[in-house]
């Protein structure tokens, strides 16, 4: 079945630095979503990517969907302490697999001032 | 304010007991979901429902049951058959957009501990 792998599992970042988290699927995805979960909180939707090669930006966050629609990345520039949390990707296989998002294990981000 | 309400926030139960977690939404979403989250792991889908009186098993449905009698409500029962029920349970809802699952709106979660 479809599997979504996310790396790294843990990222320790100095404030002001950039970092990237990667998401890889064993199968082609119809779309991929990204969520952020603050410590002690619940996941909050960040973005959805649908098109091959799509790039979307939200302020300091840049999301990319691979050409083959099997991988995605989230790049954060000039990290701030407010970026602390765990970032999850969630992929949907075919449109027939509606409702069955496969979540990666997440990248836990710790930011030191 | 629109949103998803889960209760209770914390729950303790003894082995062999069933427990029901409540999930209510006022977002007028057709689809609702239950996920389980364990430390260091992603979210795993337990059950999901597209419309009232219909639901499907997710990846880890064994030991759980659900009902969808009303659009707003999707309660989850953790039965005594669930071997390792201690976990953080998250309810979510979404508007279906064509073939895409759509953005998931999550509740604040229920943390279940089996003593």
Interface residues (C-beta under 8 A of the other chain):
Chain A: X4 X6 X9 X30 X31 X33 X35 X41 X42 X43 X44 X45 X48 X50 X88 X90 X92 X94 X95 X96 X98 X99 X100 X101 X103 X104 X105 X106
Chain B: X31 X33 X35 X40 X41 X42 X43 X44 X45 X48 X50 X56 X58 X59 X90 X96 X98 X99 X100 X101 X102 X103 X104 X105 X106 X107 X108 X109
